[in-house]
Amino acid sequence: MKSDLAAVPYSLRHAGVSLWIKSGVDPAEVAARAGHSIAVLYRFYAKILKGGQQHSNSLIARALDEGEQP
């Protein structure tokens, strides 16, 4: 059975890297696992890295709250 799923050789790789980024994996770790420099990761995946401000704000607020603990 023929599938168009891997019609473009890097489609699955791109999907994997995109999933890692959207899952919240540190961009430096994603770049290392993908064999990219961070500059290349940001250049090609910038649209995926953008957004998520609410999630980022929540992470920052949680870290600040944890810092207030005696």
C-alpha positions as CSV (number, residue, x, y, z in Angstrom):
1,M,0.0,0.0,0.0
2,K,1.4,3.4,-1.0
3,S,1.1,6.3,1.3
4,D,1.7,10.0,0.8
5,L,2.6,10.4,4.4
6,A,6.3,10.5,3.6
7,A,6.0,12.0,0.2
8,V,8.6,14.6,1.1
9,P,11.5,13.0,2.9
10,Y,11.8,15.6,5.7
11,S,8.0,15.8,6.4
12,L,8.1,13.3,9.2
13,R,11.3,14.8,10.6
14,H,9.8,18.3,10.5
15,A,6.6,16.9,12.2
16,G,8.7,15.3,15.0
17,V,10.7,18.5,15.6
18,S,7.5,20.5,15.6
19,L,6.0,18.2,18.1
20,W,9.0,18.5,20.5
21,I,8.8,22.2,20.4
22,K,5.0,22.4,20.9
23,S,5.4,19.9,23.8
24,G,7.6,22.4,25.6
25,V,10.9,20.7,25.2
26,D,13.7,23.3,25.7
27,P,14.7,24.7,22.2
28,A,18.4,24.0,22.9
29,E,17.5,20.3,23.5
30,V,15.3,20.2,20.4
31,A,18.2,21.7,18.3
32,A,20.7,19.2,19.7
33,R,18.4,16.2,19.1
34,A,17.6,17.4,15.6
35,G,21.3,18.1,14.8
36,H,20.6,21.8,14.3
37,S,22.2,24.8,15.7
38,I,19.9,27.0,17.8
39,A,20.1,29.6,15.0
40,V,18.8,27.1,12.4
41,L,16.1,25.9,14.8
42,Y,14.8,29.5,15.2
43,R,15.1,30.3,11.5
44,F,13.1,27.3,10.3
45,Y,10.7,26.8,13.3
46,A,10.1,30.4,14.4
47,K,6.4,30.2,13.6
48,I,6.1,27.3,16.0
49,L,8.2,29.0,18.6
50,K,6.0,32.1,18.5
51,G,2.9,32.2,20.6
52,G,2.2,30.5,23.8
53,Q,2.5,33.7,25.8
54,Q,-0.1,32.6,28.3
55,H,1.7,29.4,28.9
56,S,5.0,31.3,29.3
57,N,3.4,33.7,31.7
58,S,2.1,30.8,33.8
59,L,5.5,29.2,33.9
60,I,7.1,32.5,35.0
61,A,4.4,33.2,37.6
62,R,4.9,29.6,39.0
63,A,8.6,30.2,39.3
64,L,8.1,33.5,41.0
65,D,5.6,31.9,43.4
66,E,8.0,29.1,44.3
67,G,10.7,31.7,45.0
68,E,8.5,33.3,47.6
69,Q,8.4,30.2,49.7
70,P,10.3,30.6,53.0
